[in-house]
Amino acid sequence: MDLQNSSYRVFAVGALLAGVVLLSVACRKHSAASTTAASRTYRMGFSLSAPRPDINEIIQSLDIWTSHADAAIISTEVPWDSLIGGENPVTYVINNYGSVVNIYRTANLKIWVYIDPENGLNRQSDSDPLVALGKSIAQPDVQMLYRQFVVAMDSIIHPDHLGLALETNLIRYAAPDSIYQGVKQAANTAAADVRAIDTQVPLSISASIIILNWFLDIPCPSLFPKAVGLPRTCPLIPSKAAPLNSRHTSGGKPRCCRKQKGRHFFN
């Protein structure tokens, strides 16, 4: 997480120094790409990345993918160490995402934000900074920090889509039940927090397609041919990921594909 946050800080500073270059990326972006986007039924989005956290390579990466994209993805774990250390979530979001969001908006990119309250690299565990501090998403005070961060991300970035938890079925399968229940409680209450101030942004959680493949036998075009040793079938990708119950189906579809109903975001 520290490396990821450092990368964004490097980018935020570098964007100010290289504004002319970045704006040129934005200005020429939507000639051919917008025509292509209008002819397809889906959006193509990428996240900010480069082989190294070097401003020149980040600019080069932006130049390449913004010529093809009509959406941008911001996917991040909660910055637990910063928030527990007392940093204001509003200040954190402005400092770490303000510059890149301005560039995305200038380039007319839709913005998808995904926030991960658990451990993105180890679904059996809480996020590494929480583990180091002896804390867990199962704890109400930790859930409150997550909720505040979610609200800050929504109210400052104004994303076109907001994801509140990632790979929730994998968390349910791999993590202790206390962590899964903590993620579920945090996401449900965060959804209510967001809806209190923003009634428009679409909300979702995500499910791991690989875990769905273990529990469901639904043929569809393979997204993972031989690369990971899966058969040439894969489960349907849920367009509506709540409520979540990856072990059951309803009406021939995974229950996680049903539209949101009732009081809870997922169960």
C-alpha positions in Angstrom: 0.0 0.0 0.0 2.8 2.4 0.7 4.3 1.8 -2.7 0.9 2.5 -4.3 0.3 5.7 -2.4 3.8 6.8 -3.2 3.1 6.3 -6.9 0.1 8.5 -6.7 2.0 11.2 -4.9 4.7 11.1 -7.5 2.1 11.4 -10.2 0.3 14.3 -8.4 3.5 16.3 -8.2 4.7 15.3 -11.7 1.3 16.3 -13.3 1.8 19.9 -12.2 5.3 19.9 -13.9 4.1 18.2 -17.0 0.7 19.8 -17.4 1.2 20.7 -21.0 2.1 17.1 -22.0 -0.9 15.7 -20.1 -3.3 18.2 -21.5 -2.1 17.3 -25.0 -3.0 13.7 -24.3 -6.5 14.8 -23.2 -7.0 17.1 -26.2 -6.3 14.5 -28.9 -7.9 11.7 -27.1 -11.5 11.6 -28.3 -11.2 11.7 -32.1 -11.1 8.0 -33.1 -11.7 6.6 -29.6 -15.1 8.4 -29.2 -16.3 7.1 -32.6 -15.4 3.6 -31.6 -17.0 3.9 -28.2 -20.3 5.0 -29.8 -20.4 1.8 -31.8 -20.0 -0.6 -29.0 -22.2 -1.7 -26.1 -19.6 -1.5 -23.4 -17.0 0.9 -22.0 -13.3 0.2 -22.2 -11.4 1.4 -19.1 -7.8 1.3 -17.8 -6.1 2.2 -14.5 -3.1 4.4 -14.0 0.0 2.2 -14.1 3.5 2.1 -15.4 6.5 -0.3 -15.1 8.0 2.0 -12.5 6.6 5.0 -10.4 8.4 7.4 -12.8 6.6 10.4 -14.1 7.9 10.0 -17.7 6.7 6.4 -17.8 3.4 7.3 -16.3 2.9 10.0 -18.9 3.8 7.5 -21.7 1.3 5.0 -20.3 -1.4 7.6 -20.1 -0.7 8.6 -23.7 -1.1 5.0 -24.9 -4.2 3.9 -23.0 -6.2 7.2 -23.2 -6.2 6.9 -27.0 -8.2 3.7 -26.6 -10.3 4.2 -23.5 -13.6 5.9 -22.7 -13.3 5.2 -19.0 -10.7 5.2 -16.2 -10.5 3.0 -13.2 -9.3 4.0 -9.7 -9.0 0.9 -7.7 -7.4 1.1 -4.2 -7.3 -0.5 -0.8 -8.3 1.8 2.0 -5.2 3.8 3.2 -5.5 2.4 6.7 -2.1 3.5 8.0 -2.8 7.1 6.9 -6.4 7.2 8.3 -5.5 5.5 11.6 -2.6 7.9 11.9 -5.0 10.8 11.9 -5.0 12.0 8.3 -8.3 13.6 7.2 -9.9 11.4 4.5 -10.9 14.5 2.5 -7.3 15.8 2.6 -6.0 12.4 1.6 -8.4 12.1 -1.4 -7.6 15.6 -2.7 -3.8 15.1 -2.3 -3.7 11.7 -3.8 -6.4 11.7 -6.5 -7.1 15.3 -7.3 -4.6 15.7 -10.2 -5.4 12.4 -11.9 -9.1 12.9 -11.6 -8.8 16.4 -13.3 -6.9 14.8 -16.1 -9.4 12.1 -16.6 -12.3 14.6 -16.6 -10.4 16.8 -19.1 -10.1 13.8 -21.3 -13.8 13.2 -21.0 -13.3 9.8 -19.4 -16.0 8.2 -17.2 -14.5 7.3 -13.8 -15.0 4.0 -12.1 -13.9 3.9 -8.4 -13.4 0.6 -6.6 -12.5 0.6 -2.9 -11.2 -2.6 -1.3 -11.7 -2.8 2.5 -9.8 -6.1 2.7 -6.4 -7.4 1.5 -6.2 -7.2 -2.3 -3.3 -9.6 -2.4 -4.3 -12.1 0.3 -8.0 -12.7 0.6 -7.4 -14.8 3.7 -6.5 -11.8 5.7 -7.2 -8.2 6.7 -5.2 -5.6 4.9 -1.5 -5.7 5.8 -1.5 -2.3 7.6 -4.5 -3.4 9.8 -2.7 -6.7 10.6 0.5 -4.7 11.6 -1.6 -2.5 13.9 -3.5 -5.5 15.4 -6.8 -4.3 13.9 -9.5 -5.7 11.7 -12.3 -4.7 9.5 -14.5 -6.6 11.9 -14.1 -3.8 14.4 -16.6 -0.9 14.4 -14.0 1.8 14.6 -12.2 0.4 11.6 -15.4 0.2 9.7 -16.1 3.8 10.5 -12.8 4.8 8.9 -13.7 2.9 5.8 -17.1 4.6 5.6 -15.6 8.0 5.9 -13.1 7.2 3.2 -15.9 5.9 0.9 -17.9 9.1 1.4 -14.9 11.3 0.8 -14.1 9.4 -2.5 -17.6 9.8 -3.7 -18.1 13.4 -2.7 -14.8 14.7 -4.1 -14.2 12.5 -7.1 -17.9 12.2 -8.1 -17.4 8.9 -9.9 -19.7 7.6 -12.5 -19.6 4.2 -10.7 -18.6 3.3 -7.2 -17.6 -0.2 -6.1 -17.6 -0.7 -2.3 -15.9 -4.1 -2.0 -14.0 -6.4 -4.3 -14.0 -10.2 -4.8 -16.5 -10.6 -2.0 -17.2 -14.2 -2.8 -13.5 -15.0 -2.5 -13.4 -13.2 0.8 -16.3 -15.3 1.9 -14.6 -18.5 0.8 -11.1 -17.8 2.0 -11.2 -15.4 5.0 -12.4 -16.0 8.5 -16.1 -15.4 8.9 -15.4 -12.4 11.1 -13.6 -10.6 8.2 -16.3 -11.5 5.7 -19.0 -10.3 8.1 -17.0 -7.1 8.8 -16.7 -6.4 5.0 -20.4 -7.0 4.6 -21.4 -4.8 7.4 -19.0 -2.0 6.3 -20.2 -2.1 2.7 -23.9 -2.1 3.7 -23.5 0.9 6.0 -21.2 2.7 3.5 -23.9 2.2 0.8 -26.4 3.9 3.2 -23.9 6.7 3.9 -23.4 7.4 0.2 -27.1 7.3 -0.6 -27.7 9.9 2.1 -25.7 12.4 0.1 -25.7 11.0 -3.4 -28.8 9.3 -4.8 -27.4 9.0 -8.4 -24.1 7.1 -8.4 -24.5 3.4 -9.2 -23.2 1.2 -6.4 -21.8 -2.3 -6.6 -19.6 -5.0 -5.2 -17.6 -7.4 -7.3 -17.3 -11.1 -7.3 -14.4 -13.3 -8.4 -15.1 -15.1 -11.7 -12.7 -17.9 -10.7 -14.6 -18.6 -7.5 -17.9 -18.5 -9.3 -16.5 -21.1 -11.7 -15.9 -23.4 -8.8 -19.5 -23.3 -7.6 -21.5 -22.8 -10.8 -21.6 -24.6 -14.2 -22.7 -21.8 -16.5 -21.2 -21.9 -20.0 -20.1 -18.7 -21.6 -17.2 -17.6 -23.8 -14.0 -18.2 -22.0 -12.1 -15.2 -20.6 -9.3 -17.3 -19.3 -8.2 -19.9 -21.9 -5.3 -22.1 -21.1 -3.4 -19.3 -19.3 -4.7 -20.3 -15.9 -5.7 -23.9 -16.6 -9.4 -23.3 -16.7 -11.8 -25.1 -19.1 -13.1 -23.1 -22.1 -16.2 -22.1 -20.1 -16.6 -19.6 -17.4 -19.5 -18.3 -15.3 -21.5 -15.3 -16.1 -20.1 -12.0 -14.9 -22.6 -10.4 -12.5 -23.8 -7.1 -13.8 -25.5 -6.5 -10.4 -23.4 -8.0 -7.7 -25.8 -7.9 -4.8 -27.0 -9.7 -2.8 -24.1 -12.1 -2.8 -24.4 -15.8 -2.4 -22.1 -17.6 -4.7 -23.1 -21.1 -3.8 -26.7 -20.8 -5.0 -28.6 -19.9 -8.2 -31.9 -18.3 -8.7 -33.9 -18.4 -11.9 -30.9 -19.9 -13.7 -28.5 -17.1 -12.7 -26.2 -16.7 -9.8 -28.1 -15.0 -6.9 -25.4 -12.3 -7.0 -26.7 -11.3 -10.4 -30.1 -10.2 -9.0 -31.0 -6.6 -8.7 -30.6 -5.0 -5.3 -33.6 -5.6 -3.1 -34.4 -4.8 0.5 -32.4 -2.9 3.1 -29.0 -4.5 2.7 -26.5 -3.9 -0.2 -25.4 -7.6 0.0 -25.9 -10.5 2.4 
